[in-house]
Amino acid sequence: MSQIDLDHFESIFIYNCFNSEEFLATVIDHTSATTFSDRDKAKVFDVLSEYFRKYNKKPNTTEIKTYLVTEDLRSAFKRVFTSLQQIENITNKTELYENTEQFLKEKNIFQTIKDYTIELQSGEVNTSAILAKIEKACSISLNTNFGLDLYRDSQKLIDDLITDNPVIPTKWKWLDDKLDGGLQKKGRALYIFAGQPNVGKSIVAGNLTSNIADQGYNVLLLTFEMSEMMYARRLASHITKIPIRNLKSECATLKHTLQECARNKKGSILIKEFPPSTITVIQVKAFIEKLRSSGVKIDVIVLDYLNLLYTKEGSNSYEKVKYIVEQVRAMTYVFSCPCVSFTQISRSNYNTTPEIAAISESSGTTATADFIAGIYQIEEDAENNNIRFGMMKNRFGPNFGSMIMNIDYSTLTITENEDAQISDYTDDAFDVLKALSN
């Protein structure tokens, strides 16, 4: 990113606020009087902003004059108007918005540092609030993509229809059939598995991680509850088929098998542990950016689990979870890779097929996720080494059905039960088919 002259860009910024309603609408929520070093420009922006928020349009010269009720304001506008006569505006729209985004980020970070200095001198430093402000400043994004013109861009639609959609298989046929082949390789998709505590969410996470890496993809497994070494033991047992309890006595075989995986150019599995409820989505993004800058390509992100991410946004658990889920899904756009995560269901849905309303803070999660499957066990499943998947939401295919899976608890390996009956109908549809068959 090239460096910009912040003082000079203030003039370009206010010039475009005067002359472009689109520009003013784009920047208004990220800008305040403190954004400007020049107090005259701050006063001008306050007037433009107040008018725009009230009437949802940019004021013309006559309308601006009605706001200049003091000599101080009139003088400020006159000085700004005079200075703008010398401005050579940026005509390249992409360049203008890129520079504006950088300008706003730097200005907001500078203001946060300034506030921190004042707090430090007073002896009252709220580091959490400062971190939240910096995170908010770093997340400013001015999107200028106007989308798809359905009539004029019809060929883009046709090209998309006849192009195979790249996917990453989960290697569980039932699930891949539901997902139209697997996880969306280009991202823009959040997949969530919901289940009660101790039902096997982390086992599912480990199996998906291993299945994906086995196809040559790099998986980042972020754990907020289980240690890196505990996850490593589980994955190593699953990959080598050495029972967890025997890993210590079979270290030579374990090492040889894992080295063979590396030599055969199988995908990498990177396990990173963070303390629960301490790391934000923005910090996760920053960590992934560091990986990418060091040359590590991430193909799939696995988060175990969503509710253990941290945010100061929102005044209650619903708003907090909603914000986290939205930010995690947005992350799949930034890194062009899918994300798989996990969440809890309410106690009333234990030991039964979960319903969409069973998810904690359900509407905040279910409205955003692209795919949700329940993980559950009925009474006899645990002793029969079974676990069940049940469809709850699916933007990629059928939104119903369930599947019984087998678990080898010695290696924590999940496989499809080919002899298990698969229910691919809703209760009403199943009753209709049954009636027709009679």
C-alpha positions in Angstrom: 0.0 0.0 0.0 1.5 3.3 -1.1 1.8 6.2 1.4 -0.5 9.2 1.1 -0.2 12.7 2.4 -2.9 12.8 5.0 -3.2 16.6 5.2 -3.4 17.0 1.4 -5.9 14.2 1.1 -8.2 15.9 3.6 -8.8 18.5 0.9 -9.5 15.8 -1.7 -11.8 14.1 0.8 -13.9 17.1 1.5 -13.9 18.1 -2.2 -15.6 14.8 -3.0 -18.0 15.1 -0.1 -19.1 18.4 -1.7 -19.3 17.1 -5.2 -20.4 13.4 -5.0 -23.5 12.2 -3.2 -22.2 8.6 -3.7 -18.9 9.4 -2.0 -20.6 11.2 0.9 -22.9 8.3 1.4 -20.0 5.8 1.3 -17.8 7.6 3.9 -20.4 9.1 6.3 -20.5 6.2 8.7 -16.7 6.1 9.0 -16.1 9.8 9.4 -16.5 12.4 12.2 -15.2 15.8 13.0 -12.2 14.2 14.7 -11.2 12.7 11.3 -9.9 16.1 10.2 -6.8 18.0 11.3 -8.2 21.2 9.8 -11.0 22.5 12.0 -12.6 24.4 9.1 -13.0 21.1 7.2 -14.4 19.4 10.3 -17.1 22.1 10.5 -17.9 21.8 6.8 -18.2 18.0 7.1 -20.5 18.3 10.2 -22.9 20.5 8.1 -22.8 18.1 5.1 -23.3 15.1 7.4 -26.2 16.6 9.4 -28.0 17.5 6.2 -27.4 14.1 4.5 -28.6 12.2 7.6 -31.8 14.3 7.8 -32.8 14.4 4.1 -30.8 11.4 2.7 -29.2 13.6 0.0 -26.3 15.9 -0.5 -27.1 19.6 0.0 -26.8 22.1 -2.8 -25.3 25.6 -2.3 -28.6 27.2 -1.4 -29.4 24.5 1.2 -25.9 24.8 2.7 -26.4 28.5 3.3 -29.4 27.8 5.5 -27.1 26.0 7.9 -24.5 28.8 8.1 -26.2 30.6 11.0 -23.0 31.9 12.6 -20.2 34.1 11.4 -17.7 31.4 12.4 -19.4 28.8 10.1 -19.7 31.2 7.2 -16.0 32.1 7.5 -15.0 28.4 7.8 -17.0 27.5 4.6 -15.4 30.5 2.7 -11.9 29.4 3.6 -12.5 25.8 2.6 -14.2 26.8 -0.7 -11.2 29.0 -1.5 -8.7 26.3 -0.7 -10.6 23.7 -2.8 -10.1 25.8 -6.0 -6.5 24.6 -6.0 -7.4 20.9 -5.8 -6.7 18.4 -8.6 -9.2 15.7 -7.8 -8.4 12.0 -8.3 -10.3 11.0 -11.4 -9.6 7.2 -11.1 -12.5 6.0 -9.0 -10.7 2.9 -7.8 -7.7 4.9 -6.7 -9.9 7.4 -5.0 -11.7 4.8 -2.9 -8.5 2.9 -2.1 -6.8 6.1 -0.8 -10.0 7.1 1.1 -10.1 3.7 2.8 -6.4 4.1 3.8 -7.0 7.7 4.9 -9.9 6.8 7.2 -8.1 3.8 8.7 -5.0 5.9 9.5 -7.0 8.8 10.9 -9.1 6.6 13.1 -6.1 4.8 14.4 -4.3 8.1 15.1 -7.4 9.4 17.0 -7.4 6.2 19.1 -3.7 6.6 20.0 -4.4 10.2 20.9 -7.3 9.2 23.2 -5.0 6.5 24.7 -2.4 9.1 25.5 -5.0 11.2 27.3 -6.2 8.2 29.3 -2.7 7.2 30.1 -2.0 10.7 31.6 -5.1 10.5 33.7 -4.2 7.0 34.9 -7.5 5.5 33.6 -6.7 3.2 30.7 -9.4 0.9 29.3 -7.3 -1.3 27.1 -10.3 -3.4 25.9 -12.0 -0.3 24.6 -8.8 0.9 22.9 -8.4 -2.5 21.2 -12.0 -2.4 20.0 -11.5 1.0 18.5 -8.3 -0.1 16.7 -10.0 -3.3 15.4 -12.9 -1.2 14.1 -10.6 1.2 12.4 -8.7 -1.6 10.7 -11.9 -3.2 9.5 -13.1 -0.2 7.4 -13.9 -1.3 3.9 -15.3 0.9 1.1 -16.8 -1.6 -1.4 -17.4 0.0 -4.8 -18.5 -3.1 -6.6 -22.1 -2.4 -7.9 -22.9 -6.0 -8.5 -24.3 -7.9 -11.4 -26.6 -6.3 -14.0 -28.8 -9.3 -14.7 -30.0 -8.2 -18.2 -26.8 -6.7 -19.5 -24.4 -9.3 -17.9 -26.4 -12.4 -18.9 -23.3 -14.0 -20.4 -21.7 -13.9 -16.9 -24.6 -15.9 -15.6 -24.3 -18.4 -18.5 -20.6 -18.8 -18.0 -21.2 -19.5 -14.4 -23.9 -22.1 -15.2 -21.7 -24.1 -17.6 -18.6 -23.9 -15.4 -18.0 -26.6 -12.9 -18.2 -25.1 -9.4 -15.0 -26.1 -7.6 -15.6 -27.9 -4.4 -13.6 -29.7 -1.7 -15.2 -33.0 -0.8 -15.6 -33.9 2.8 -15.1 -37.6 1.8 -18.5 -38.5 3.4 -20.7 -39.3 0.4 -24.0 -38.5 2.1 -22.8 -35.1 3.2 -21.1 -34.4 -0.2 -24.3 -35.3 -2.0 -26.2 -32.8 0.1 -23.5 -30.1 -0.5 -23.5 -30.6 -4.3 -20.0 -32.2 -4.1 -18.5 -30.6 -1.0 -17.3 -27.3 0.5 -17.2 -24.3 -1.8 -13.6 -24.1 -2.7 -13.7 -20.3 -3.4 -15.2 -19.6 -0.1 -18.1 -17.2 0.6 -19.6 -20.0 2.7 -19.9 -20.8 6.4 -20.7 -24.4 7.4 -21.9 -25.1 11.0 -22.4 -28.3 12.9 -24.6 -28.0 16.0 -24.7 -30.4 18.9 -25.0 -30.9 22.6 -21.8 -30.9 24.7 -19.7 -34.1 24.4 -21.7 -35.5 21.5 -18.6 -35.5 19.2 -18.3 -32.0 17.7 -14.5 -32.0 18.1 -14.3 -35.5 16.7 -16.2 -34.3 13.6 -13.9 -31.3 13.4 -10.8 -33.6 13.5 -12.2 -36.0 10.9 -13.2 -33.3 8.5 -9.7 -31.7 8.9 -8.0 -35.0 8.2 -10.3 -35.9 5.2 -9.7 -32.5 3.6 -5.9 -32.5 4.2 -5.7 -36.1 2.8 -6.7 -34.6 -0.6 -3.8 -32.2 -0.7 -5.5 -29.2 0.9 -4.1 -27.1 3.7 -6.3 -26.8 6.7 -6.0 -24.3 9.6 -7.6 -25.8 12.7 -8.2 -23.1 15.3 -9.1 -24.4 18.8 -10.4 -22.3 21.6 -11.1 -25.1 24.0 -8.8 -28.1 23.5 -5.0 -27.8 23.5 -2.9 -28.1 20.3 -1.3 -31.3 21.6 -4.6 -32.9 22.5 -5.9 -32.2 19.0 -2.7 -33.5 17.6 -3.0 -36.8 19.4 -6.6 -37.2 18.2 -5.6 -36.4 14.6 -2.5 -38.6 14.7 -4.6 -41.5 16.0 -7.2 -41.0 13.3 -4.6 -40.7 10.5 -2.3 -43.6 11.6 -5.1 -45.8 13.0 -3.0 -46.3 16.1 -5.4 -46.2 19.1 -4.9 -43.1 21.2 -3.9 -45.1 24.2 -1.1 -46.8 22.2 0.4 -43.7 20.6 3.1 -43.4 23.3 4.3 -47.0 22.9 4.3 -46.7 19.0 6.2 -43.5 18.6 8.4 -44.9 15.8 5.4 -46.0 13.7 3.6 -42.7 14.4 6.6 -40.6 13.3 7.2 -42.7 10.1 3.5 -42.5 9.1 3.3 -38.8 9.5 6.6 -38.2 7.7 5.2 -40.4 4.8 2.2 -38.1 4.7 4.5 -35.1 4.3 6.6 -36.8 1.7 3.5 -37.8 -0.3 2.7 -34.1 -0.6 -0.6 -34.4 1.3 -2.0 -31.2 2.5 -0.8 -29.6 5.8 -2.7 -29.5 9.0 -1.9 -26.5 11.1 -3.3 -26.5 14.6 -3.4 -23.2 16.5 -4.7 -22.8 20.1 -6.0 -19.6 21.5 -7.5 -19.1 25.0 -11.3 -19.2 25.0 -13.3 -16.0 24.8 -10.1 -13.8 24.3 -9.6 -13.6 20.6 -11.7 -11.7 18.1 -12.5 -12.4 14.5 -10.3 -9.5 13.5 -7.4 -11.1 15.4 -8.0 -14.4 13.7 -7.9 -12.6 10.4 -4.6 -10.9 11.4 -3.1 -14.3 12.3 -4.2 -15.8 8.9 -2.7 -12.7 7.1 0.6 -13.5 8.9 0.5 -17.1 7.6 -0.2 -15.9 4.1 2.6 -13.4 4.2 5.0 -16.2 5.3 3.9 -18.2 2.2 1.4 -20.5 3.8 -1.8 -21.0 1.7 -4.9 -21.9 3.7 -7.6 -23.8 1.8 -10.1 -24.4 4.6 -10.5 -22.9 8.0 -12.0 -25.0 10.9 -13.0 -23.1 14.1 -13.7 -25.1 17.2 -16.0 -23.4 18.1 -17.9 -20.2 17.2 -19.2 -19.3 20.7 -15.7 -19.1 22.1 -14.7 -16.2 20.0 -14.8 -12.8 21.7 -16.4 -9.5 20.8 -17.3 -6.3 22.6 -20.0 -5.6 20.0 -23.6 -6.1 21.1 -25.3 -5.7 24.5 -26.5 -9.3 24.9 -25.5 -12.8 23.8 -27.8 -12.8 20.8 -26.2 -9.6 19.4 -22.7 -10.8 20.2 -23.1 -14.2 18.5 -24.8 -12.6 15.5 -21.9 -10.3 15.1 -19.3 -13.1 15.4 -21.1 -15.3 12.9 -21.4 -12.5 10.4 -17.8 -11.6 10.7 -16.6 -15.2 10.4 -18.7 -15.6 7.2 -17.2 -12.3 5.9 -13.8 -13.8 6.5 -14.5 -16.5 3.9 -14.8 -13.7 1.3 -11.5 -12.1 2.4 -9.5 -15.3 2.2 -11.5 -17.0 -0.6 -11.8 -20.3 1.3 -14.7 -22.0 3.2 -15.0 -22.1 7.0 -16.4 -24.9 9.0 -17.4 -24.3 12.6 -19.4 -25.6 15.5 -22.0 -24.4 18.0 -24.2 -25.7 20.9 -27.8 -26.7 20.9 -30.2 -26.0 23.8 -30.7 -28.7 26.5 -34.3 -29.4 25.4 -33.0 -30.9 22.2 -30.5 -33.4 23.7 -30.9 -37.0 22.5 -33.2 -36.1 19.7 -33.1 -34.7 16.1 -32.2 -31.1 16.6 -34.4 -28.4 15.1 -33.2 -25.0 13.8 -34.6 -23.2 16.9 -32.5 -25.4 19.1 -29.3 -23.5 18.3 -28.2 -21.1 21.0 -29.1 -17.5 19.9 -30.6 -19.3 16.9 -31.8 -16.5 14.6 -28.4 -14.7 14.9 -26.7 -17.8 13.6 -29.2 -19.5 11.3 -29.9 -16.4 9.3 -26.2 -16.0 8.4 -24.8 -19.6 8.0 -25.0 -21.2 4.6 -25.3 -24.8 5.9 -26.2 -26.2 9.3 -26.3 -29.8 10.3 -27.2 -31.2 13.7 -24.9 -33.8 15.4 -26.8 -36.0 17.8 -27.2 -39.4 19.4 -30.4 -41.2 20.5 -30.4 -43.4 23.6 -28.8 -46.6 22.0 -26.3 -44.8 19.7 -23.4 -44.4 22.2 -23.3 -48.1 23.1 -23.6 -49.0 19.4 -20.7 -46.6 18.5 -23.0 -44.4 16.3 -23.5 -40.7 15.8 -26.1 -39.0 13.6 -26.1 -36.1 11.2 -29.4 -34.3 10.6 -30.0 -31.6 8.0 -31.2 -28.2 9.5 -30.3 -25.6 6.8 -28.7 -26.0 3.4 -28.2 -23.4 0.6 -26.5 -25.9 -1.6 -29.0 -28.7 -1.9 -31.7 -30.7 -0.1 -32.7 -29.3 3.3 -33.8 -32.5 4.9 -32.6 -36.0 5.7 -30.3 -37.7 8.3 -27.5 -40.2 8.3 -26.1 -42.6 10.9 -22.3 -42.7 11.1 -20.0 -45.1 12.9 -17.4 -44.0 15.4 -14.3 -46.0 16.2 -13.7 -44.5 19.6 -10.2 -46.0 19.8 -9.0 -43.8 17.0 -11.9 -41.3 16.9 -12.5 -42.2 13.2 -16.0 -41.5 11.8 -17.1 -43.6 8.8 -20.5 -43.8 7.0 -22.7 -46.7 8.0 -23.6 -48.3 4.7 -26.2 -50.6 6.4 -27.9 -47.7 8.2 -31.2 -46.5 6.9 -30.9 -43.0 5.5 -33.9 -40.7 6.0 -34.0 -38.2 3.2 -37.5 -37.0 3.6 -39.3 -34.7 5.9 -41.9 -36.3 8.1 -44.8 -35.1 6.0 -43.2 -36.1 2.7 -42.4 -39.6 4.2 -46.0 -40.1 5.2 -47.2 -39.2 1.7 -44.8 -41.6 0.0 -45.8 -44.3 2.5 -49.5 -43.8 1.7 -48.8 -43.9 -2.1 -46.9 -47.2 -1.7 -49.9 -48.7 0.0 
